Amino acid sequence: MAYCDFTLHKVKTDLHLTVEENTSLFPEIQPIPPSDYLTFVLQEHLPLVTAINTEKARSELVVMPVLIEVRRYLQHQISLFSGTEFNVGATRGLED
């Protein structure tokens, strides 16, 4: 199932999930200001993302720069994957 086909209701039903909305997931995490570079990149990209208005544009021009910033902040202790197939539920139609 493609990502765009998922709905909250479908995921909750099919995967038997419970959503807890009144819980602070990371109560002790302090905000970190973005680097000058990330601020510049987002200022450059946001008008383009708004004009293109697709999930792919948002992913490439907003989400990925933020994830790269997080990776840099964590001194490259995490990995990023893009375009990698994770077929964890092919029999249930959950593959990408």
Order of alpha helices (4+ residues) and beta strands (2+ residues): alpha-alpha-alpha-alpha
